Amino acid sequence: MLKWLIVILVIVFVTGMFRATLSRHLRLGRLPGDVHFNFRGRAYHFPFTSTLLLSAVAMLLLWSI
């Protein structure tokens, strides 16, 4: 349980510090497989691929600890 907490805190800290730089270079949220559409004047965004990618990175970090 403590490992998960450490991994989550590290990910939140790193993404908070480098959010603008990371999103510009990694294109998170705009990858192929991320769905974005407008319906009745509202924008909907479902980042399926970005979620899978970030989950894989978190799992690798967990395994390395």
N, C-alpha and C positions, 0 to 999 in steps of 0.2 A: 504494500500500500504506500509505503514511504517513497519507493522508486517512482511510482506514478505521480505523486505529488511533486517530486523534484523535477521530473521530465516536464510536467505541465508548467511549473514555474519558470523553467529555463526557456521553454517555447514562448510563453507569454512575454517574458523579458526581452528576448531577442527580437521577436516580431514587433514589439512596441518600440524598440530603439531604431530598427531599420525598416519600418513599415513602408515608407515612401520609396526608399531605395530598392527594397526587395520586390515590391509589387511592380516597379518599373522594369526590373531586370527579369524576374521570374514569370511575369504575366499571370500571377495568381488571380483567379476569378475570370480570366478570359482565355482559358485553355480550351482546346477542342473537347467537347463533352460537357462543358458548362452551359447550361440552358438559360437564356435570357429572352423574355418576351413581354410585350405590353398587351394588357387585356382590360378593356373598358377604362382606359385612361390611367391605369396603374401599371407600374413596372414590377415584374417578378423575375427573380434571379435564383437559380438553383445550381450551385457550384459543385456538381458531382465529381468531376475529375480532380479539381483542386482539393476537395475533401479527401479523396483516396490518396492523393500524393502526400498531403500533410500527415495523414494517418500512417503511411508507410515510413515517413521520416521520423515520426514520433516512436514508432515501433523499433526502428533501428537505434534510436537514441536509448530506448529502454533496454535493448539487448546489450548495448555497449556499457551500460552502468553496472 
